[in-house]
Amino acid sequence: MKEEKIENIGTSEPKQEKLLEVKDLKVSFFTPVGEVKAVDGISYELNYDEVMGIVGESGSGKSVEAYSIIGLLQSPGKVVGGSIKFEGQDVLDWDKKRMRAFRGNQISMIFQNPMTCLNPVYTVGNQMVEALRCHHKEISKAEAKEKAVEMLKLVGINNAEKRVDQYPHELSGGMRQRVMIAMALICSPKVLIADEPTTALDVTIQAQILELMKDLQKKTHMAIIFITHNLGVVAEICDRVSVMYAGHIVEQGTCQDVFYHPHHPYTLGLLRSMPKIDAESYERLIPIEGTPVDLLNPPAGCSFGPRCEHCMKICLTQKPPLVPVGENNHIAACWLLQKDAILAGKKEAEQNG
Amino acid sequence: MAEEQKKLLIVENLKKYFPIKMGFNKYKYVQAVEDVSFSINKGETLGLVGESGCGKTTCGRTVLRLYEPTSGKIIYDGNVIFNGESKNNPDMLPYRRKMQMIFQDPSASLDPRMTVGEIIGEAIDIHHLAASKKDRDDMIRMLLEEVGLNTEHSNRYPHEFSGGQQQRVGIARALAVQPEFIVCDEPISALDVSIQSQVVNMLEDMQKEKDLTYLFIAHDISVVRHISNRIGVMYLGNLVELAESYELSRNPLHPYTKTLLSAVPIPDPDKCRARRRIVLEGDIPSPVDPPSGCRFHTRCPYAMACCSESRPPWKEYAPGHFAACWLLEKSGG
């Protein structure tokens, strides 16, 4: 089943409309000390029924990018360029009213910390009914509550009839995250953005939530943008992955391609630096040296250049473009991949000159 | 092998209860650490894993007597530093020089109003380790270099550093008194993925160089497995399994350990999709009213009648491999 889906993505036909198309998106924060380019020209497409992972460290711009899709970007953040097309229409052109109708209905989001995202003074049911009736006024309160109970059952909450009248503080962390998911899905959105949904949870609870999300995705066929810093979680749930570093996508491809044939030194470095749970004997970790980029003074060339062990002269002066490195739209941005081409070009120029 | 080595720290039946006031003169107790016994050999790393609320951090702090234990016995290097039965336990100050701690959140554990030099120097002053001012400055400089920071950094404040660098300051502070034993309480979980391995490698290097002994506390079993010689698995205040790290991951005995191992996300798409995962039902019960008998029985997929009645015995099922589970007991293991 999964394999079929991955093949489909590989041979994506151009006429088929994309669910979500992000093109050259640029988001900046205008802080008192200067402009911070949190997202600096990223592009990707999300197909129907696809789970796309976005991995990156804190400050790589992965959450900011998601917030701008759903229109929750707060001052001093601003989209300064690019387009976000949802089923062919540019989301960025919409006014507030249109955006409100879109958000929560067509696209919804679950957040990292369920405690701070649920309203503590309303019952769980109350908040869920609000989310549903906000978009579907024709549904009566009683019907909406029934639907809320149904959703709570769907996300695996026992005793849903009782839970629906409880307040968030009466629920455990894992249960709150389930409520968040139920609330996000109550209007059957086409896209779900999950911003680090399992980071605040324990491993055993994380496993529960991941299983639930996989299961729900299979049932509802919604597309998911899964934002996380944990490569293990990505491997588990995603069809395609984008690896972000300092506001850029440095590598993108199917899960298999990125994990088994990483082309960007950063992706490779991340995979190498993690201890393996099934390692047979002790292996010293190979860390990525250096510290994450200061986005106020980003390096001129490749943002990963200063930390890269293969750093060349060109890396420090020019940004590498994303180039195809394999089948299934596997792309990466690294001068190393074009080394041969550049050297050949130079030789030719020398001969001609 | 374990017998030949010198035991640096021995913990016997350690208990730590926190009182919660329930009304006038009425108390309930959070049983954060309940009857935990283990020992750590010199030069070894013992890992403690478990979910949040399982008492691993409390255990680490209680060992250092940052929390006064409720009962039990702690022996460090042959000296009893805590005995629940005696009323006058020794002053900890001389032991603080030998036992140090690295805290989880470096930005919260460093005083924001002190420079890095002052933070590290404070430890040196308390124990009178420097003969002169120059001596003290030299020591600070050396410590900063050891943890991979610049010597000019000693005049800066913690907020001027990134998370990884702050944690390095935290490590330099712990090393300032030349300790023998360090409790590392989730030293890497607040750090970025690419920085985590740097800190893990540094901790390993320090251990080799200075012959340190670690109690390494973390929730990420893959990191703990990497750095530790032996691992103890905790659940709701109890130690449920203790074994040599590779033995533990190859041959886990306790159902909870099996679950933990199967719940770890593996960064390998084919492998993690192919494996069968044990998904536990429900959440961790409250340590205020822990379940009777085996504390894991409410979530255990193999729970039997006897599990809720009495606590399973802590037994050695293979050389150096301890566990507490009725399942093992009944199967005649």
Interface residues (C-beta under 8 A of the other chain):
Chain A: K2 E57 S58 S172 G173 G174 M175 D202 V203 T204 I205 Q206 A207 Q208 L210 E211 H229 N230 L231 G232 V233 V234 A235 E236 C255 Q256 F259 Y260 G269 L270 L271 S273 M274 P275 K276 I277 D278 A279 E280 S281 Y282 R284 L285 I286 P287 I288 E289 T291 P292
Chain B: E51 S52 S162 G164 Q165 D192 V193 S194 I195 Q196 S197 Q198 V200 N201 E204 H219 D220 I221 S222 V223 R225 H226 Y246 S249 T259 L260 L261 S262 A263 V264 P265 I266 P267 D268 P269 D270 K271 C272 R273 R277 V279 L280 D283 I284
